[in-house]
Amino acid sequence: MKSILLINGNDPKALLNSTLYGADAVAYDLHEAVGTADKDAARLLLQEALAFFDFGDSGVFVRVNPLSEGGTEDIAVAGKGKPQAFILPRADAESLPKADAAVAALEAENGFAPGSAKLIPTVESVAAVENINALLASCPRIAAVVFNAANFLKDLGVADTGDAMQILHARSKVALACRAAGVPAIDRPWYDAKDRAGFEADARNARALGFTGKLAVNGGQVPLINEIFA
């Protein structure tokens, strides 16, 4: 799994076009891309769209909200569309067993095979990075780990200068732990779509440290991710 394309989970047009870019997986975002007032409608939209849309060879994920902010409802409602995995923001060794229980309940209530839906925790705090091994051991459903550098630096209490040295230790720790556990490590998104040179350099830095893939925030980033992480 090299490329995961983030898609607004409340945009029907984006849903229809999401498989055109060749990403290994598409992740429909119910967290940051959807406002509070629209989350119920977005859950129902995904429930219907995921059940009937042909995604071809692309994996199908849903990026839920943190469990304390509606993530459990995201899993229960959008999960009826049978995505292959749920991306869990602000994950740690305490939240993953709770997410595991919510997914198990979804499977039992809808007749899905036990263990068929996976979890992809997002590591985005100092504590989560420092305790990455405990996180990886906390749940058998983990299919990959995402590193969110922006929130990590915010939690560290420093401004994001754009210098890759700021996150060298954290990136290395996540990549090493994931490799030891046999789990893909997916690097941060690069939000400046116009900065191709910066994006390419960032992707190559992540690849050199052992990451196996990267999040894309638009379809134009996907081919380069696939090339660098091939």
HELIX and SHEET records of a PDB file:
HELIX    1   1 PRO A   12  ASN A   17  1                                   6    
HELIX    2   2 THR A   36  ASP A   38  5                                   3    
HELIX    3   3 LYS A   39  PHE A   52  1                                  14    
HELIX    4   4 LEU A   67  GLU A   69  5                                   3    
HELIX    5   5 GLY A   71  ALA A   78  1                                   8    
HELIX    6   6 GLY A   79  GLY A   81  5                                   3    
HELIX    7   7 SER A   95  ASN A  110  1                                  16    
HELIX    8   8 VAL A  126  GLU A  130  1                                   5    
HELIX    9   9 ILE A  132  ALA A  137  1                                   6    
HELIX   10  10 ALA A  149  LEU A  156  1                                   8    
HELIX   11  11 ALA A  164  ILE A  167  5                                   4    
HELIX   12  12 LEU A  168  ALA A  181  1                                  14    
HELIX   13  13 ARG A  196  LEU A  209  1                                  14    
HELIX   14  14 GLY A  219  GLN A  221  5                                   3    
HELIX   15  15 VAL A  222  ILE A  228  1                                   7    
SHEET    1   A 9 SER A   3  ASN A   8  0                                        
SHEET    2   A 9 ALA A  25  ASP A  29  1                                        
SHEET    3   A 9 GLY A  59  ARG A  63  1                                        
SHEET    4   A 9 ALA A  85  LEU A  88  1                                        
SHEET    5   A 9 LYS A 118  VAL A 123  1                                        
SHEET    6   A 9 VAL A 145  PHE A 147  1                                        
SHEET    7   A 9 ALA A 185  ASP A 187  1                                        
SHEET    8   A 9 GLY A 213  ALA A 216  1                                        
SHEET    9   A 9 SER A   3  ASN A   8  1                                        
END                                                                             
